[in-house]
């Protein structure tokens, strides 16, 4: 079976087994260290200089006082990029809920042969729900990231290919300055043995990173600065296989994390100390997706046996099929939100996430080869797909809900298994198209990554 690889966080396999003890250091992993406070970020000062690797143009804005003259951050010039404003014009005090970090690729989509290839600059935008786009930074053609992994109102984390196919280069982008800094390589191992996320930003600001590491015997999470300083060993357990890797999600304040491990989910401090063990349904492995309330979170849960998983059509438990649960951090029992069907096609990965919008609760469904849609939750736990009208610039193979603002849905739609062409747009609650926030321009790949700044951490 080919798993859907384009939405990694939603279908990353999480864990089942015996709960380990407290995180411990070994000769293969660093010991716990004193916790250093995360750098806080305030509203950025006025830009005075700006640099970019891509072809850019810039304008000078002069006020009545020479002392207050500022240089507008440069804009990248390419016929397949959407119109945008300068980073210097971002109303930073407003950035947060209802804003999106978007990675955009104007390179030609689906070239027929080598002579048809057209590389364009990769651009990172900050976008609000009214379709105001601000260019944060850009990379030269052929030298930019291919994936947007995480973002906060202050920082973004992107991934690009290294010198060889087995290498990944992570960059930590300061949204205020547009400066992209390579995340320090922490040494062996250079890659993950697991199938879950390998790196994410800390919270609340995203000034540091959490890195997954494994040596094939143990696996652990490290909290590091982008320059490589070890801040804490957050969690450790024995490595079993690629289907049982650690997964995690930060709390609101950034002082604790929910970590999925062999035995369930554990809440730990930034330094790795146990806060509590979270109740999870029996014979089921669950991954935290987003916060629902201060002490409640949405989890994507996968049954491990015939009593907890649907039949996959071949007489086996469909352990890749997800149900949505609401789980509590206080140790009390959670509640299922979606029902368990008796059978599910092997390429049906089920429901992974949900959002409250007015009186409705909307669900995220996913399937093989980039298939995805938005459904409305019914009282019996089933979902009814919403017929979303996508912009005319794209034939969508997948649509996912990113956020909801003012009663409208903000949606990311893409074409192809590899999400090769994408757009960000708004519809009403019934799926009727309203307007594009970030359109497909010409024959470019357009939107290749979106993070809503209020989706996982409201």
C-alpha positions as CSV (number, residue, x, y, z in Angstrom):
1,X,0.0,0.0,0.0
2,X,1.3,3.4,-0.9
3,X,0.8,5.8,2.0
4,X,-0.2,9.4,1.3
5,X,3.1,11.2,1.8
6,X,2.0,14.8,1.1
7,X,0.4,15.6,4.5
8,X,3.0,14.0,6.8
9,X,1.7,15.4,10.1
10,X,-1.8,14.1,9.6
11,X,-1.0,10.5,8.7
12,X,2.3,10.1,10.6
13,X,2.1,6.8,12.5
14,X,2.1,7.1,16.2
15,X,2.6,4.6,19.0
16,X,1.4,1.7,21.1
17,X,3.1,-0.5,23.7
18,X,4.4,-0.1,27.2
19,X,5.0,3.2,28.8
20,X,8.7,4.0,29.5
21,X,9.9,5.6,32.7
22,X,11.2,9.1,33.1
23,X,13.4,10.4,30.2
24,X,16.9,9.2,30.9
25,X,20.2,10.0,29.3
26,X,22.4,7.3,27.8
27,X,25.8,7.2,26.1
28,X,23.9,7.6,22.8
29,X,22.0,10.8,23.8
30,X,22.8,14.0,25.7
31,X,21.9,14.3,29.4
32,X,19.2,16.6,30.6
33,X,20.5,20.2,30.9
34,X,19.3,23.3,32.6
35,X,16.4,24.9,30.8
36,X,17.2,28.1,29.1
37,X,14.2,30.5,28.5
38,X,13.0,30.8,25.0
39,X,13.8,34.1,23.4
40,X,10.7,36.3,23.3
41,X,9.8,38.3,20.3
42,X,8.3,41.8,20.3
43,X,7.0,43.9,17.4
44,X,9.9,44.3,15.0
45,X,11.5,47.7,14.5
46,X,11.4,49.6,11.2
47,X,13.6,47.9,8.6
48,X,16.8,49.7,7.7
49,X,18.4,47.1,5.5
50,X,17.3,44.0,3.7
51,X,18.9,41.3,1.6
52,X,17.6,38.6,-0.6
53,X,19.2,36.0,-2.9
54,X,16.5,36.3,-5.6
55,X,16.2,39.0,-8.3
56,X,14.5,41.9,-6.5
57,X,13.4,45.5,-6.9
58,X,13.1,48.0,-4.1
59,X,11.7,51.5,-3.5
60,X,12.8,54.2,-1.1
61,X,10.1,55.9,1.1
62,X,11.2,59.4,2.3
63,X,9.2,61.3,4.9
64,X,9.3,65.0,5.7
65,X,12.2,64.3,8.1
66,X,15.4,62.9,6.7
67,X,16.0,61.2,10.1
68,X,12.9,59.0,9.5
69,X,13.8,57.9,6.0
70,X,13.4,54.1,5.7
71,X,14.3,51.6,2.9
72,X,11.4,49.4,1.9
73,X,12.3,45.7,2.0
74,X,12.8,44.4,-1.6
75,X,10.3,42.6,-3.7
76,X,11.1,39.7,-6.0
77,X,10.5,40.2,-9.7
78,X,9.0,37.2,-11.6
79,X,6.0,37.1,-14.0
80,X,4.6,34.0,-12.2
81,X,4.5,35.6,-8.7
82,X,1.3,37.2,-7.3
83,X,1.4,41.0,-6.5
84,X,2.6,41.6,-2.9
85,X,3.7,44.3,-0.6
86,X,7.0,44.8,1.2
87,X,7.9,43.1,4.5
88,X,8.4,46.7,5.8
89,X,4.6,47.3,5.4
90,X,3.5,44.4,7.7
91,X,1.2,45.6,10.5
92,X,3.1,43.4,13.0
93,X,0.8,44.1,15.9
94,X,-2.0,42.4,14.0
95,X,-0.2,39.3,13.0
96,X,-1.6,36.2,14.5
97,X,-5.1,34.6,14.3
98,X,-6.4,35.0,10.7
99,X,-2.9,35.2,9.2
100,X,-1.0,32.6,7.1
101,X,2.6,31.9,6.3
102,X,2.8,30.7,2.7
103,X,5.6,29.1,0.6
104,X,5.3,29.9,-3.1
105,X,7.0,28.4,-6.2
106,X,6.6,30.1,-9.6
107,X,8.6,27.3,-11.3
108,X,6.8,25.7,-14.2
109,X,4.4,23.0,-13.1
110,X,4.6,19.6,-14.8
111,X,7.3,20.3,-17.5
112,X,7.1,17.8,-20.3
113,X,10.9,17.3,-20.6
114,X,14.2,18.8,-19.5
115,X,13.9,21.5,-22.1
116,X,10.6,22.6,-20.7
117,X,11.9,23.1,-17.1
118,X,11.7,26.7,-15.8
119,X,13.1,27.3,-12.3
120,X,11.8,30.3,-10.4
121,X,12.6,32.0,-7.1
122,X,11.0,30.4,-4.0
123,X,9.2,33.1,-2.0
124,X,7.9,33.1,1.6
125,X,4.8,35.3,2.1
126,X,2.9,36.5,5.2
127,X,-0.8,36.7,4.2
128,X,-3.9,38.0,6.0
129,X,-7.5,36.8,5.6
130,X,-8.3,39.8,3.3
131,X,-5.7,38.6,0.8
132,X,-3.1,41.2,1.7
133,X,0.3,39.5,0.8
134,X,3.6,40.6,2.2
135,X,6.9,39.2,0.9
136,X,9.1,38.1,3.8
137,X,12.1,36.6,1.9
138,X,13.1,34.8,-1.3
139,X,15.6,32.3,-2.5
140,X,17.3,32.2,-5.9
141,X,16.0,29.8,-8.5
142,X,17.1,26.2,-7.9
143,X,18.3,27.1,-4.4
144,X,15.1,27.4,-2.3
145,X,13.2,25.2,0.1
146,X,10.6,22.7,-1.1
147,X,8.5,22.5,2.1
148,X,7.1,24.7,4.9
149,X,7.3,22.7,8.1
150,X,6.1,25.1,10.8
151,X,5.5,28.7,11.6
152,X,4.6,31.2,14.4
153,X,3.9,34.9,14.1
154,X,7.7,35.5,14.5
155,X,9.5,32.6,12.8
156,X,9.1,30.0,10.1
157,X,10.8,26.7,9.5
158,X,11.5,25.4,6.0
159,X,13.2,22.3,4.5
160,X,15.3,22.0,1.3
161,X,17.3,19.3,-0.3
162,X,21.0,19.0,0.6
163,X,24.0,18.1,-1.6
164,X,22.7,14.5,-1.9
165,X,19.3,13.0,-2.0
166,X,19.6,11.7,1.6
167,X,20.3,15.1,3.1
168,X,17.8,17.7,4.3
169,X,18.7,21.3,5.0
170,X,16.5,23.1,7.5
171,X,16.3,26.9,7.6
172,X,15.0,29.1,10.4
173,X,13.4,32.3,9.0
174,X,13.0,35.4,11.0
175,X,9.8,36.9,9.6
176,X,10.6,40.4,10.8
177,X,14.0,40.6,9.1
178,X,13.6,38.0,6.3
179,X,16.9,36.5,7.3
180,X,17.0,32.7,6.8
181,X,19.6,30.9,9.0
182,X,20.6,27.3,8.5
183,X,19.7,25.2,11.5
184,X,22.8,23.7,13.0
185,X,23.4,20.1,12.2
186,X,23.5,18.2,15.5
187,X,25.6,15.3,14.2
188,X,24.9,11.6,14.0
189,X,22.4,10.5,13.0
190,X,21.9,12.9,10.1
191,X,18.4,11.5,9.4
192,X,15.4,9.9,11.2
193,X,14.7,6.2,11.4
194,X,11.0,7.0,12.0
195,X,8.2,8.2,9.8
196,X,6.9,11.0,12.0
197,X,8.0,14.7,12.0
198,X,11.7,15.3,12.5
199,X,11.8,18.9,13.6
200,X,9.4,21.7,14.7
201,X,9.5,25.1,16.2
202,X,9.2,25.7,20.0
203,X,6.4,27.8,21.4
204,X,5.3,30.5,22.0
205,X,7.6,32.4,19.7
206,X,9.4,29.7,17.7
207,X,12.8,31.0,18.5
208,X,14.2,27.5,19.0
209,X,13.6,24.0,17.6
210,X,12.6,20.5,18.8
211,X,14.6,17.8,16.9
212,X,13.8,14.1,16.7
213,X,16.9,11.9,16.8
214,X,17.5,8.1,16.8
215,X,20.5,5.8,16.6
216,X,18.4,2.7,15.8
217,X,18.5,1.6,19.5
218,X,17.0,4.6,21.2
219,X,15.0,7.6,20.0
220,X,14.7,11.0,21.7
221,X,13.6,14.6,21.4
222,X,16.1,17.5,21.9
223,X,15.3,21.1,22.3
224,X,18.0,23.2,20.7
225,X,18.7,26.7,19.5
226,X,19.0,27.1,15.7
227,X,22.8,27.5,16.3
228,X,23.0,24.1,17.9
229,X,23.1,24.8,21.6
230,X,21.4,22.0,23.5
231,X,18.7,23.4,25.8
232,X,17.1,20.1,27.0
233,X,16.7,16.4,26.3
234,X,12.9,16.4,26.3
235,X,11.9,12.7,26.0
236,X,13.6,9.4,25.3
237,X,12.4,5.8,24.7
238,X,13.7,2.6,23.0
239,X,13.5,2.6,19.2
240,X,11.2,-0.2,17.9
241,X,10.4,0.5,14.2
242,X,9.6,3.3,11.8
243,X,5.9,3.1,12.6
244,X,6.3,3.9,16.3
245,X,8.3,7.1,16.3
246,X,7.8,10.0,18.7
247,X,5.3,12.8,17.9
248,X,4.7,15.9,19.8
249,X,2.8,19.2,20.2
250,X,3.5,22.2,22.3
251,X,1.1,23.7,24.8
252,X,-0.2,27.3,24.6
253,X,2.5,28.9,26.7
254,X,5.4,26.8,25.4
255,X,6.2,25.5,28.9
256,X,5.1,21.9,28.2
257,X,4.7,19.4,25.4
258,X,2.4,16.5,24.7
259,X,4.6,13.6,23.5
260,X,3.2,10.4,21.9
261,X,5.2,7.4,23.0
262,X,5.0,3.6,23.1
263,X,2.4,3.6,25.8
264,X,0.2,6.5,24.9
265,X,0.6,10.3,25.4
266,X,2.6,12.0,28.2
267,X,2.7,15.7,29.1
268,X,6.2,16.8,30.0
269,X,7.9,20.1,30.8
270,X,10.3,21.9,28.5
271,X,13.1,20.1,30.4
272,X,11.5,16.7,30.1
273,X,10.0,16.3,33.6
274,X,6.8,14.4,33.8
275,X,3.6,16.4,34.3
276,X,1.0,13.7,33.7
277,X,0.1,10.7,31.7
278,X,-2.9,11.3,29.4
279,X,-5.7,8.8,29.1
280,X,-5.9,7.2,25.6
281,X,-8.4,4.6,24.3
282,X,-7.4,1.0,24.8
283,X,-5.5,-0.7,21.9
284,X,-5.2,2.6,20.1
285,X,-2.4,4.9,19.4
286,X,-3.1,8.6,19.3
287,X,-1.3,11.7,18.0
288,X,-2.1,15.2,19.2
289,X,-3.3,17.5,16.4
290,X,-4.5,20.8,17.9
291,X,-5.7,22.4,21.2
292,X,-9.5,22.5,21.6
293,X,-9.5,24.2,25.0
294,X,-6.9,24.9,27.7
295,X,-7.1,21.3,29.0
296,X,-8.5,19.5,25.9
297,X,-6.9,18.6,22.6
298,X,-7.9,17.0,19.3
299,X,-6.2,13.7,18.6
300,X,-5.9,11.5,15.6
301,X,-6.3,7.9,16.8
302,X,-5.6,4.6,15.1
303,X,-7.0,1.3,16.3
304,X,-4.5,-1.6,16.5
305,X,-6.8,-4.6,16.5
306,X,-10.1,-5.9,15.2
307,X,-12.0,-4.4,18.1
308,X,-10.7,-0.9,17.5
309,X,-10.0,-0.7,13.8
310,X,-12.2,-1.3,10.7
311,X,-11.6,-4.2,8.4
312,X,-9.3,-3.1,5.5
313,X,-11.1,-5.2,2.9
314,X,-8.6,-8.0,3.2
315,X,-9.7,-9.4,6.5
316,X,-7.1,-7.4,8.5
317,X,-7.4,-4.5,11.0
318,X,-7.0,-1.2,9.1
319,X,-4.4,0.3,11.4
320,X,-3.9,3.4,9.1
321,X,-7.5,4.4,9.5
322,X,-7.9,7.4,11.9
323,X,-10.7,8.5,14.2
324,X,-11.0,11.9,15.8
325,X,-11.0,12.0,19.6
326,X,-11.1,14.7,22.2
327,X,-8.6,13.9,24.9
328,X,-8.0,15.5,28.3
329,X,-4.7,16.4,29.9
330,X,-6.1,15.8,33.5
331,X,-6.0,12.0,33.1
332,X,-9.8,11.6,32.7
333,X,-11.3,9.6,29.8
334,X,-11.7,11.3,26.5
335,X,-14.6,11.0,24.0
336,X,-14.7,9.8,20.3
337,X,-16.0,12.4,17.9
338,X,-16.1,10.3,14.7
339,X,-17.6,6.8,14.4
340,X,-15.8,3.6,13.5
341,X,-17.1,2.1,10.2
342,X,-17.2,-1.8,9.9
343,X,-15.0,-1.7,6.8
344,X,-12.8,1.0,5.1
345,X,-10.9,0.8,1.9
346,X,-7.2,0.3,2.4
347,X,-6.5,3.7,0.7
348,X,-9.0,5.4,3.0
349,X,-7.1,7.0,5.9
350,X,-10.2,8.3,7.7
351,X,-10.7,11.6,9.7
352,X,-7.7,13.2,11.3
353,X,-8.7,16.7,12.6
354,X,-11.6,18.9,13.3
355,X,-12.5,22.6,13.7
356,X,-15.6,24.3,15.3
357,X,-17.2,26.9,13.0
358,X,-20.3,28.5,14.3
359,X,-22.8,25.7,15.2
360,X,-20.9,23.2,12.9
361,X,-17.9,21.0,13.5
362,X,-15.8,20.4,10.3
363,X,-13.6,17.3,9.8
364,X,-10.5,16.7,7.7
365,X,-10.6,13.4,5.7
366,X,-7.6,12.1,3.8
367,X,-6.9,9.2,1.4
368,X,-4.1,7.9,-0.8
369,X,-2.2,10.0,-3.4
370,X,-3.1,13.4,-1.9
371,X,-6.8,12.9,-1.7
372,X,-8.4,15.1,1.0
373,X,-11.7,16.8,1.6
374,X,-13.7,18.8,4.3
375,X,-16.7,17.2,5.9
376,X,-19.4,18.3,8.3
377,X,-19.7,16.2,11.4
378,X,-23.1,14.5,11.9
379,X,-24.6,13.5,15.3
380,X,-23.9,9.8,14.6
381,X,-20.1,10.5,14.2
382,X,-20.1,10.2,10.4
383,X,-19.0,13.0,8.1
384,X,-20.8,14.5,5.1
385,X,-18.4,15.9,2.5
386,X,-18.8,19.6,1.7
387,X,-18.9,20.3,-2.1
388,X,-16.1,22.9,-2.2
389,X,-16.0,25.2,-5.2
390,X,-12.3,25.7,-6.0
391,X,-10.8,28.6,-8.0
392,X,-10.9,28.1,-11.8
393,X,-7.1,28.2,-11.9
394,X,-6.8,24.7,-10.5
395,X,-8.2,21.2,-10.8
396,X,-8.1,20.0,-7.2
397,X,-7.2,16.5,-6.1
398,X,-7.2,17.5,-2.4
399,X,-8.7,20.3,-0.3
400,X,-7.9,20.9,3.4
401,X,-9.3,23.5,5.9
402,X,-6.6,25.8,7.2
403,X,-8.6,28.1,9.3
404,X,-12.0,29.9,9.7
405,X,-12.3,33.7,9.9
406,X,-15.5,35.7,10.1
407,X,-17.7,32.7,9.2
408,X,-15.6,31.9,6.1
409,X,-13.4,28.9,5.5
410,X,-9.8,29.4,4.4
411,X,-8.8,26.4,2.3
412,X,-5.7,25.0,0.7
413,X,-6.3,23.1,-2.5
414,X,-3.7,21.2,-4.6
415,X,-3.3,19.2,-7.7
416,X,-1.4,15.9,-8.0
417,X,-0.1,13.4,-5.5
418,X,2.9,15.6,-4.8
419,X,0.7,18.7,-4.3
420,X,2.5,20.1,-7.4
421,X,0.1,23.0,-7.9
422,X,-1.6,24.8,-5.1
423,X,-3.8,27.8,-4.1
424,X,-5.1,29.4,-0.9
425,X,-8.7,30.7,-1.1
426,X,-11.8,31.4,0.9
427,X,-15.3,29.9,0.7
428,X,-18.5,30.2,2.8
429,X,-19.4,27.5,5.2
430,X,-21.2,25.6,2.5
431,X,-18.1,25.6,0.2
432,X,-19.2,28.4,-2.3
433,X,-16.0,30.1,-3.6
434,X,-15.5,33.7,-2.4
435,X,-12.0,34.8,-3.3
436,X,-8.4,33.8,-3.6
437,X,-5.9,34.8,-0.9
438,X,-2.8,33.4,-2.8
439,X,-3.7,32.5,-6.4
440,X,-2.0,30.3,-9.1
441,X,-0.2,32.7,-11.4
442,X,0.4,31.5,-15.0
443,X,1.7,28.0,-15.2
444,X,3.6,28.1,-12.0
445,X,3.4,25.6,-9.1
446,X,2.2,28.4,-6.9
447,X,1.4,27.5,-3.2
448,X,3.5,24.6,-2.0
449,X,3.0,25.1,1.7
450,X,0.7,26.8,4.2
451,X,0.6,27.2,7.9
452,X,-2.3,29.0,9.6
453,X,-1.1,31.0,12.6
454,X,-4.2,30.2,14.6
455,X,-4.8,26.6,13.6
456,X,-2.8,24.4,16.0
457,X,-2.3,27.0,18.7
458,X,-5.4,29.2,19.1
